Amino acid sequence: MSAIRRKFGEDYEVVNTKRDMTVSAPVKRKRQRFVEKNGRCNVQHGNLGGETSRYISDLFTTLVDLKWRWNLLIFILTYTVAWLVMASMWWIIAYIRGDIKPQGHDSSYTPCVTNVYNFPSAFLFFIETEATIGYGYRYITEKCPEGIILFLFQSLLGSIVDAFLIGCMFIKMSQPKKRAETLMFSQDAVISQRDGKLCLMFRVGNLRNSHMVSAQIRCKLIKSRQTPEGEFLPLDQCELDVGFGTGADHLFLVSPSDYLPRDQFQEPLLRLSPAARS
């Protein structure tokens, strides 16, 4: 038994295969994946301290990277808050000028905004102006310089908010994340010999009829190693040659294709034990 364990490694156990005995499956240690099969990196950032403020400094990319539910929530809240604030400013101007209670004015009095006499009417005026609906029932008069200044500020602020939020949503919708779900990889990778060389073979297939233009494939071997100086590298990365010089790294997925990292992969593969390869 000890000889068998030395040959196959400690991940396996020897069982009796007689008909009257229950056969148990090989016992293998479950290893944590660095990258999940769905493409998600199994990495969690820690000990950031005050570095989280860097996410705010790059707010646009932070919003693009958020999940859809948070993007929609921020989109709705931003517009709702902006509408309420600007409508309140129009209502304050009407209140200060006395347009809320026009009974004390004579017939020749010209209000700042015609037919704005409470907060709902101020809110409707802002929406009609911002969305360029233009019903014509509410409008600014030339007797209100503060209203003209607020209108200019509203137009500039609205353009900035529209460019930021709509641009963020457009970029998020144009990201090809769902396209990756129609690229299928083989469930298992195989280590075998082909053309006299030890190769890592896996298959890639495209489920869609549309071809991918200028798509390339790259492979990395991530393993731990110790340098001659005694430094331990837990996640040492090694680039695998998939045919960069010959153009074999370019994808042409009319039919499922096999990819064979060979030359640069052979040397690091030979240094691994059979248990580490499985």
Secondary structure, 3 states (H helix, E strand, C coil): CHHHHHHHCCCCCCCCCCCCCCCCCCCCCCCCCCECCCCCECCCCCCCHHHHHHHHHCHHHHHHHCCHHHHHHHHHHHHHHHHHHHHHHHHHHHHHCCCCCHHHCCCCCCCCECCCCCHHHHHHHHHHHHCCCCCCCCCECCCCHHHHHHHHHHHHHHHHHHHHHHHHHHHHHHCCCHHHHHEEECCCCEEEEECCEEEEEEEEEECCCCCCCCCECCEEEEEEEECCCCCEEEEEEEEECCCCCCCCCECCCCCCEEECCCHHHHHHHHCCCHHHHC
